[in-house]
């Protein structure tokens, strides 16, 4: 199959509508409930490189010692390097021991990532989960934002982004005028529309919009009776009830709930790319199959009637 390629806002980057997220490849069993071996992780990235997906997302902080980046690096080395048409994005993270997230740490985090990935640069670099430090600290002289801007000015990256959860905090960062790309997770799904106004506003301003975790941390892929959490945290029971009702609606129409959850993000006019975490080669193929299904408008209309109230959303 082919995937649509879209401009990432006004950045000049072209990306496929599907992006592979690599946090599951870091073997973070406490978060995902399972381990992933080096061999399986490398095979997964090889499957991605052999697929139509040309956008890969990772982070310095995925895994205790940067395992996700290391494993991507192993796969790229095995495959002869990063293909010219693949956009590889990573994120800067605090020092894992001290928690330092200063400008100095941003430079160090980026250098660590380049070594692990085995590349000279990446075109897109995000400030990752900035809720871990006060906003005032991040935007102060010598802070993380200034360092990211410097990396862009020096040509060491092409574009900089902010990637996190809380919508209002992300809006604060965008309002600084420094960021080219926005990524938020778990806040634009079948069950939660928290990020929609921010995504739409960013899109109108020419900022690239990336939506991550369309399955809500697994609930919309595995079902609420298998995955007890939403967005990696405890869920409101109304969220679980809505997921069950949506699953039943999809079953009546003959479609997997996961396919509807994925395509809900893909069909949004203000989203440039959707990040889906994968942990096996089979999941790469399955994700592409879900993206290709032709879901009828009648099902979309029914799913809209089942959205839980906004007080249940993450915001």
Helices and strands as residue ranges (DSSP letters): E 5-7, E 14-16, E 18-21, G 23-26, H 29-32, H 38-49, E 55-57, H 67-78, E 87-92, H 103-117, E 124-128, G 130-132, H 135-139, H 144-153, E 159-164, H 167-174, E 181-185, H 196-204, E 208-212, H 219-222, E 229-230, E 233-234, H 237-253, H 257-266, E 273-277, H 281-292, H 297-304, G 310-312
